[in-house]
Amino acid sequence: MNKKTLINWLGLLGIASLLSYTAAVVFAPSAYPGYDWKRQAVSDLSAANAPSQALWNQLSCLYELGGIVSVMMACVFIQGKLNKTIRSGIGCFAAMNWVSAVGYPLFPLSASGYAGTFQDIMHLYAVTLPVVLLSIVSLALIMIGGYRDKRYRSLAIWATAALAAMFIGAIGTGAAPEAYFGVFERFSVFAATGFNAVLGVYLFRGFGNAESVEPAAKMVFS
């Protein structure tokens, strides 16, 4: 087993990111009187006028930072490793994390729900839409690259599970009664954060000592 470097250890920040986000989702509603998690979106908790905004910011302090550091270290580690399709997928996933980390603090919802202000429009179309599209593209690429090479099939399976959760969330929020919007929305938001943690674990484990597989990957994917 190869000795772990600092880059490998930084993969654990992906798990810290997931735990921080989970804590915010679970405990921030305690500072929001009347909040109904089954009906309301997670983003309502961090809206500009939300009474829970301060607690949300405290509990989620490692969410964006930990996720960004973990996925960027994964991008560094896999250079010249795995295969080109998976590398492209992880790169797209990193881009999605950057859009989320910069965009949502820049354009938080102006109020719980959707008030239709310029800030809300930017939140939806300039941030959420690119985040969703980049998530789908990145997971699809990882699935294609992983299923074509059995050495990375487990990573492809995780990507499949994350993408399935996103689609369950998207379909559910559109088809289910409004009273259960929040239930299905959480499938989508936890899919991306959860997969970031998965990548962090793979980074910690060295992606299965991926440094030894590049020659074979070049022959298959060149």
N, C-alpha and C positions, 0 to 999 in steps of 0.2 A: 504493500500500500504506500503510495507516494506521500511524502510529507506535505502537510497543509501549509499554504502560504497565507499572508494577510488577505489576499484577494478571496481565497476560499472562506476564511472566517467571516469576511464581510457579507457573505451570502446569508448569514444568520439574521441580518437586518431585514431580509424579506419576511421572515417569520415575525420579527418585532413589529414590522409594518402591519401585518395582518392582525396581530394581537391588539395593537393600538387602535386600529380601525374598529375592531369588534368591540372593544371597551367603549368607544365613543358611541357606537350604534346602540349598545345595550344600556349604558348608564346616562347618556345625555338627555334622554326623555324625562328623567327625573327632575330636570330643571325647566321642563316645558309643560306647564299645566294644561291638561286636556289633550295632549298629543296622543294620537291613536296610530300605533305602528302598523296595524293591519291595513289602514286606509291611507296614511300619509307617506310621502317619499322620505328617504334618508336625508336628502338635501334640505328639507324643511328645517332640520335641526341646526343647520349652519347658515340659515338665511340671515340677511342683514338685520332684520327686526326680530329674530327669534330670541326668546329669553334664554335659550339653551346655548347660544352661540359661544359664550365664554367657556363654558364647561366642555363643549365640543372641541374647541381649539386646544384646551389643555389635554384632554384625553387622546386626541388624535395627533399629538405633537410628533410622534415617530412614524406616522402613517406615510406621508408624502416623502419625507427625508429618507426614511429607511428603505422605502420602495425604490426610490431613485438611485440611491447608492448601490443597492443590491443588484438591480437590473443593469446598471452601467458597468459594474464589475463583471457581471456575466458576459456582457458584450466584449469587454477587454479580454477575458479569459478564453473565449471561444474563437478568437482570431486565429485563422489557420487550422481550426479543429472542426469537428462534427462534419456537416456538409453545407454547401452554399445555401440551400433552401431553408434549412433550420436557422442558419445564421441570419438570413434575411428576415425570417419570422421573429426572431428574438430582437433584432434591430427595430422592426416595426412596433413591437411591444414596448420597447424602451421609448420610442417616440410617443406612443400613446400615454405613457407615464408622465412624460414632460408636458404634454398638452394638458393633462389633468392637473398636474402640480402647479402649473402657471395659470391656467385658465380659470379654474374654479375659485381660487382666492381673488383673482382679478375681477371676475364677474359672478359673484354669489347671487343667489336669488334675492330680489329686493324684499320679498315677503314670502311667507309660507304659501305653497301652491304656485300659481303662475299669474302674476299681476299684469303681464303684458308690457312692462316698461322696456326701455332700450337695454338695460342691464339684464333683464330676464331673457330677451331675445338673443343677446350675445351668449348668455349661459347655455341656452338650448342649441343654437345653430353654430356658434363659433367654437364651442367647447364640447358639449355632449355629443353632437353629431360626429365630429372628427374622432372623438374617443371611441365611439361605438364602431365606426368604420375601421379604424386602425386595429381595434381589438379583434374584429372578425378576420381581417386580412392576416394579421400576425398569427393567430391561432390556426387558421387554415394552412398557412405556409409550414408551420411547425408540424402539423398533421401530415402533410404531403411528404415532407422530408423525413419524418420519423417512420411512417409506414413503409416507405421505400427502402429503408435500411433497418433491419431487425435489431441492430445494436441500440437504436433510439426509439424502439417501439413503445416503451413505457412512457417516455416523454410525450409521444403522440397520443397515447391514451389519456394522459392528463389534459392535454390540449383539447381533445374531443369532449371530455367531461366538462371543461370550462365553457366551451362553445355551446354545448347542449344546455348548460345552465343559463347562458345568455339568451338563447332562443326561447327557453321556457319563460324567462322573465319578460322578454319582448312580447311574446304571444299572450301571456297571462295578463299583462298590464293593459293590453288592448281588448281582450275578450272577456276577462273576468269582471264581475260587478265592481263598481267603484269602491265599495266597502273593503275590497281585498287587494286594492292596487298596491299597497305597501308590501304585502306578502310576496307578490311576484316580482316587484321591483328589486327586492333584496337578492333574488337569484342572480340578477344581472350585476349588481354592484359587488357582490361577494365573489363572483366568478373571476373577475379581473384581479382583485386583491389576493384571492386564494391562489391563482396561478402564479402571481408574483412570488408568493411564498414557496411554491413548488420549484420555481427556477432558483430561488435562494438555496433550497436544500440540494438541488442538483449541483449548484456552484460549490457549495460546501463539500460535496462528495467528489468534486472534480469532474462532473459529467461522465462518470464511469472511466476515469483516467483517459479522457478523450484525446490526449496528446499523441496517442499511439495509433489513431485511426485515420488520420488525414490522408495518407497515401491511398488507401482503399476508397475513401470518399471521393478523391479526385478522379479515380478511374470510373466510378459509378456516375458521377454528376457532371463531369466535364463535357 
